[in-house]
Amino acid sequence: MVPRRKKQVPDPPNKCPLTECLGVIGGAWTPNIIWYLSKNPRRFSELKGDITGISAKMLTERLKRLEADNVVSRTVMPTSPPTVEYCLTELGQQLKPAIEAIASVGHQIKQIRGEKMD
């Protein structure tokens, strides 16, 4: 007879806060967008240049999602031609320490692996 496996940690509820937060910042490119917007507001073209490898379509999708999640705000500037500026909301600002901590651990992992630091 095979002994039953004991559950050591209960499964999180479907809508636990950790799952909600990771659902917002866990997407591809999302931490990068938050990182660059944490320094100062950026225009779309600036973000596209900052984040190597991201397509315009993907950047647009991620920015729309972050705006819907109230992490990023989008402001149309009254210029000719009109330009759009993105910045972090108050909620987005609260994600900065988490993103900075993730980046710090990433640097440590790179050191352990002997990879070149950025």
C-alpha positions in Angstrom: 0.0 0.0 0.0 1.3 3.4 -1.0 1.2 6.0 1.8 -0.9 9.1 1.0 1.0 12.2 0.4 0.4 14.9 3.0 -0.3 18.4 2.0 2.3 20.6 3.7 1.1 24.0 2.3 -2.5 24.7 1.5 -3.4 25.7 -2.1 -3.9 29.4 -2.4 -7.4 30.7 -3.0 -8.2 31.4 -6.6 -8.0 35.2 -6.1 -5.2 35.4 -3.5 -3.3 38.7 -3.5 0.0 37.1 -4.6 -1.7 35.6 -7.7 -3.3 38.9 -8.5 0.0 40.8 -8.3 1.9 38.3 -10.2 -0.8 38.3 -12.8 -0.1 42.0 -13.4 3.7 42.0 -13.3 4.3 38.4 -14.5 3.8 39.0 -18.3 6.6 39.0 -20.8 8.2 42.5 -20.9 6.0 43.9 -18.2 8.7 44.2 -15.6 10.9 46.0 -18.1 8.1 48.5 -18.9 7.6 49.2 -15.2 11.4 49.5 -14.7 11.8 52.2 -17.3 8.7 54.1 -16.3 9.8 54.1 -12.7 12.6 56.5 -13.5 10.4 59.1 -15.3 7.5 59.3 -17.8 8.3 58.0 -21.3 6.9 58.3 -24.7 6.1 55.2 -26.7 9.1 55.6 -29.0 11.4 56.0 -26.0 10.1 52.8 -24.3 10.5 51.0 -27.6 14.1 52.1 -27.8 14.7 51.3 -24.1 13.5 47.7 -24.3 15.6 45.8 -26.8 13.7 43.1 -28.7 10.1 44.2 -28.0 7.9 44.7 -31.0 5.6 47.7 -31.3 2.6 45.4 -31.2 3.7 43.7 -28.0 4.6 47.1 -26.3 1.1 48.4 -27.3 -0.6 45.3 -25.8 1.4 45.4 -22.6 0.8 49.2 -22.1 -2.9 48.8 -22.7 -3.1 45.9 -20.2 -1.1 47.9 -17.6 -3.4 50.9 -18.2 -6.5 48.6 -17.7 -4.9 47.3 -14.4 -4.4 50.9 -13.3 -0.6 50.5 -13.1 0.2 52.9 -16.0 -1.5 56.1 -17.0 -1.6 57.4 -20.6 -1.6 61.1 -21.3 -2.1 62.6 -24.8 0.1 65.7 -25.0 -1.4 68.8 -26.8 1.4 69.0 -29.4 1.4 69.0 -33.1 1.5 66.1 -34.0 0.0 64.8 -30.7 2.3 62.7 -28.6 1.5 60.2 -25.9 3.3 59.9 -22.6 3.1 57.0 -20.2 3.8 57.1 -16.5 3.3 54.9 -13.4 0.2 55.5 -11.3 0.3 55.5 -7.5 -0.3 51.7 -7.7 2.4 51.4 -10.3 4.8 53.3 -8.0 4.2 50.7 -5.3 5.6 48.0 -7.6 9.0 49.7 -7.9 10.5 48.1 -4.8 9.4 44.6 -6.0 10.9 45.2 -9.5 14.1 46.6 -8.0 14.4 43.5 -5.7 13.9 41.2 -8.7 16.6 43.0 -10.6 18.9 42.8 -7.6 18.5 39.0 -7.4 18.9 38.8 -11.2 22.3 40.5 -10.9 23.3 38.1 -8.2 22.3 35.1 -10.3 24.3 36.5 -13.2 27.4 36.8 -10.9 27.0 33.2 -9.7 26.8 32.0 -13.4 29.8 34.2 -14.3 27.8 36.2 -16.8 28.7 39.7 -17.8 26.9 42.4 -15.8 24.9 45.1 -17.6 
